[in-house]
């Protein structure tokens, strides 16, 4: 099941490469890529780390309306 999120959108808005954001959050670029594609469900702690690095809220980055 794919899990939609807005990580890529906010990463690009912040001007980070995948490698830079991954480094800031202590994960690999490959893991970040899977999160952006929605094929990897990150832990709450990792979600919060991503949000802090992107200067965004959890709701902004990870809340997606059900379809």
N, C-alpha and C positions, 0 to 999 in steps of 0.2 A: 504494500500500500504506500502510495506517495504522500508525503507530508508537506503541504505547501507552507512557504514562509517568504519573507522579504529580505533575507540576508544579503543576497547578491545585489539587490537594488540599493540598499543602504551602504554596502561595502563600496560600490562604485561611486555613490554620492560623496562618501568620505574620502575618496581618492586612494583607497588601498588596493593593492594587488591581493590575490588569494594568499600568496606567500607571506605578505606583510601582516594581514589579519590573522592568519594561522599562527604566526610567530607571536603576535601580541596575546593570543589566547591559549598558547601552549598545546596546540594540536598540529597535525600535519596538513599540508596543502591538500592532500588527497581526501582527508576527512572533511575539510571545509567544502571541497567540491561536492562531496556526497550530501552534505547538509544542504547546500544551495540547490541541488537537484531534487531534494526531498526524499532521498533514498536511505538516509541515516537519521535516526531520531536521537538528537543530543540530549544529554542529561539536563536537568534544570540548572545545575551549576554552570555547565557549558553555555547554555542559553543566556544566562545572566552575564557571563564573561564576554560573550559576543556583543550583547547589548551595551555593556559598559564601554567596550572598545569602540563601538560605533556611536556612542553618545546618544543612544535611543532607549526607549522603554521596551519592556518585554511584550506588551500589547502591540506596540507599533511594528515590531519586527516579526513576531510569531503568531499574532492573531489573524486568522483568516476565516471569513464567513463561510459556514457550511453551504455546500451547493445542493 
